[in-house]
Amino acid sequence: NDIDDIFNVIKGANVWFLILAILFMLIHTFLTSVTFVIVKTGLPTELTFIDTLMVGKMEYLFNAITPFSSGSQPIQTYYFNKLGANYEEATSISLSNFIVYQVTLTIFSTVGMIMYFSKIYEVASHYMWIIVVGYIMNTLMLTLMILIGTVPGIKKVIKAFFRLIGKIKPLNKKMTELEGKTDDFVYKFQRDIKSLFKRKRVLLGTTAIRIVDLIIFNAIPIVLFYAFGIRVSFSDYLYIIMMSAFAQTMMLWVPTPGASGGVEWAYTVLFTAFASTSVIVSSMLLWRFITFYLGMLIGLAAYLFVKKRGRKYENRSVY
């Protein structure tokens, strides 16, 4: 698109609506971090409220700089451990929260795809294979996490996978080490997952917060449309919210940091019917800045805070 056109469109945006969009993003980062606090409730950890909250916010940095948006869980587990949780508790907090999020987001996106399939097909008929691949890969990842958390026999599959990778000589030693730890890890992880599901208030609380969060976060495009003078009807609100979630969920398989490229493409294609291309692309650029790059800055600030706090536990590893 013409850069001058995009610049002129952005220059004419209503500042108050842009501020509102940023406020929605800040609420989103708070709500997603609160779910970590709720998940850890009842676990005998030394994690404080502020430590848990800030480690939760780190995901916006580490998901953004890693392929498939996959980097937050390992680093969060590391710092939960460093700040007082034992390794099994740290892993359970990170992965339990991730599973609740993925289940909620997948259901949210699936409902949107079913409700608005004809609209999606109308604007993206030539690219349906991309959407199908994204949906299948996202569902498979979620299924794998659920299997690890609930099926005891899955440890045999994991060990077989490590043995297979271990046939690569440089990786043999590490894979053998991981294979040896699999039984204990799967047992303790499944124990903690069962504990999560037994604590109904925790499960229902995190799920409810995730639903509210998904609505607020994916309403940001609506706010940006108003910033550019696009008057969408109330009946379009649900479609925009669902398709915003859908655009991000279905493009996570794109192997770039934060799925960059795929998410922007999906947003532009799904919302192209609402206004001219230059306006939609302009809203996409601001949407991506607010939800991605601003999120990276928030995640970076949280990481620096946690790293500084972690110095008092230098060389500490709780097992």
ZICOR-V806561 format. One record per helix or strand of 3 or more residues. SS is the DSSP state (hx for helix, st for strand). FROM is the first residue (numbers start at 0). TO is the last residue. Records with the same first field share a line. If there is no record, write none. Layout:
SS->FROM-TO, FROM-TO
This chain:
hx->2-10, 14-38, 48-56, 58-61, 71-81, 86-114, 116-149, 153-164, 168-197, 199-216, 219-226, 233-249, 261-269, 271-273, 276-312
